[in-house]
Amino acid sequence: MAKTHVDDVRNVALVGHGAVGKTTLADLMLFRSGAVSRAGSVDDGSSVLDFDDEERQHKYTISSSLVHFMHGGKSFTVVDTPGYPDFIGQTIGALRAVETAVIVINAAAGIEVNTRKVFHLSGEAELGRVIVINKLDQDNIRFPELIEAIHETFGSKCVLMNVPNGLGTGFTGVISTLHVPDKAPAGMPINPADVTQHLMDAIVDADEALMERYLEGAEFTDDEIAHGIEHAIAVGTLIPIFCTSSKTGVGVAEFMAAIAEDGLTAADIIHKAKTPAGEEITLEAKEEAPLVAQVFKTRIDPFVSRMSYVRIFSGKIVKEGTVHSARTGKPLKVANLFRIQGGQQEAIDNASAGDIVALIKMEDLQVGDVLTDGKAGALSLPPLKYPTPMIGLAVEPKSRNDQTKISGALHKMEEEDQTFHMEREAQTHEMVMRGMSDLHLKIIEERLHRRDKVDVLTHPPKIPYRETVGGAHEGMYRHKKQSGGAGQFGEVHLRVSHLPQGLNMEEYCTKERFVNMRRFHYHPEINYVFVDRVSGGSVPNQFIPAVEKGILDRIEKGVIAGFHVQDVCVELFFGKDHPVDSNENAFKTAGSMCFKQEFALAKPVLLEPIVKIEITIPGDKFGDITSDLNSRRGRVEGMDTAAGGFQTITAKAPLSEVTTYARSLSSMTGGRGSFTTEFSHYEIMPSNEQAKIVAAAVKHKEEEE
């Protein structure tokens, strides 16, 4: 492809809900431009954009994909994004790479869950926004009502650039609202002349000089109007609406022509970076400017290996040249540089401001990394903000062969998908993968099987309960074993008591509190302290570490239900040994068994993890949500008003009660609610809930025996 001036570059992301026709529209644009000989189809698996096996099988987009073409003298890069909220991370990355977000709406379905989400995400990214009402060839379309709903939801700045000539099977063309014919055809649901004034107001509202001339009755040239539309889109006073059918192609040519003529360029969106000293600088979309680029997507292709998709904001990247990673400070050799066409790569020699390219086999690059030429130091760009994945599944390899490959395969998934995380739970010893939904994790499993040849078993993750005591008790345990030859003997006397959180151990562990105290060992991660009060050598010094080890082993295994112990103080104050039969193993066993015995007599209780949960919901669902939280033993702590008629509720609830909350919230809000959680603290479980957990643990232990 010939080198294009930055002003002639059009970077566009197609966003919206699922099944609105984004991929079909992108395939058709590619065909209409002459870049391919036939329009690809999602239904028959020939789409240039949905090229992954999972996408062809399911017939919907899972990962963002790119195509490029020339049209109307302009260089287009179109990023197609998934429509289902389960894969929203791909959309977030794509929005960083473009100037214009095209929000596609299904004419029959109207404004759906993800329509609202991507509209607001595009606004937060300060992009130009365009709306395409697609699938106008369907039956039962209520066009005026849809336009009214768009105005109510997104504001009056959303203005029709054309109106459909007929609907359903009668949708045969579009009529411009800017250049209305003297005699408009019959059968239009809205008179285009009724929109012209509204459109002109939105255009001139972005420019005071233009507004002044407009009020004076001046006539504008086509170039002035085109520049006015471009500027109005950039500053947000105009969100154009276009009418199309990606199935029949009606309206697509007009949409493409408008983007070519009036679409935003790389210079229309201001990008800022920060120097290491914290100074904010404005990036210039020029080839001769210092290089600043960012990785917005990683794809690990089984044939090409690691591909880092990069948007260049200023400067240029040259094949065989060097770039610097602001995160690592390392120089990186650009061995290969590619332009992306769906699942294919086209080698190029250089790329500059406004271009979107791929770097191959750069293992050190991560999503969000900033690339520079090294002259300006470690510049930083605003971080890409991804939602926290809330649905978890414990995962384990199906076979020994899978076991050797599972960690590496899951790590690759994490690098490609910023809304997928894998972690090994220290308390439950489980490998847990977390994603946005059950569907999201199902696709991960399918990709593990197909691409990485790894099969897994999944189940709900264990809740990391903890055990502690509510009182105190002291006693002794004698371990004595004689089986011919040398025996085992060890006797220890312990006191087990509750240890409150937040104490200063240097102030708490004093000889005034613990008579004859010689030393103490504190374990802050579980708030446990071991106090050595032995006097007179009743427990020889060489065996005291073994007693500690036995207690710690039992703390890890748990006492009443098999969960890790925390918040306890253990005092070793007396014991006995045997000159022949005493050894470290004997005192280790004695320490473990004595702790177990005294813990069980010191009013043991279970602790449950409490999480802070922040829920964003439509305002009319407030009562339903708070009632449901009460049924989950949740406590509402605050509420606030959010944008778009939404409310945010802050609450605390037991983790066990919200493990499946994503499904419930989606059901209660029609998919419009979202939430995040973070660990808060541990609390004593209600006795009735504790009895269930203990009974289940006892039953499980009996079954294992």
Secondary structure, 3 states (H helix, E strand, C coil): CCCCCHHHEEEEEEEECCCCCHHHHHHHHHHHCCCCCCCCCCCCCCCCCCCCHHHHHHCCCCCCEEEEEEECCEEEEEEECCCCHHHHHHHHHHHHCCCEEEEEEECCCECCHHHHHHHHHHHHCCCEEEEEEECCCCCCCCHHHHHHHHHHHHCCCEEECEEEECCHHHCCEEEECCCCCCCCCCCCCCCCHHHHHHHHHHHHCCCHHHHHHHHCCCCCCHHHHHHHHHHHHHHCCCEEEEECCCCCCCCHHHHHHHHHHHCCCCCCCCCEEECCCCCEEECCCCCCCCCEEEEEEEEEECCCEEEEEEEEEECEEECCCEEEECCCCCEEECCCEEEEECCEEEECCEEECCCEEEEECCCCCCCCCEEECCCCCCCECCCCCCCCCCEEEEEEECCHHHHHHHHHHHHHHHHHCCCCEEEECCCCCCEEEEECCHHHHHHHHHHHHHHCCCCEEEECCCCCCEEEECCEEEEEEEEEECCCCCCEEEEEEEEEEECCCCCCHHHHCCCCCCCCCCEEEEECCCCEEEEECCCCCCCCHHHHHHHHHHHHHHHHHCCCCCCCECCEEEEEEEEECCCCCCCHHHHHHHHHHHHHHHHHCCCEEEEEEEEEEEEEEEHHHHHHHHHHHHHCCCEEEEEEEEHHHEEEEEEEEEHHHCCCHHHHHHHHHCCCCEEEEEEEEEEECCHHHHHHHHHHHHHHHHHHC
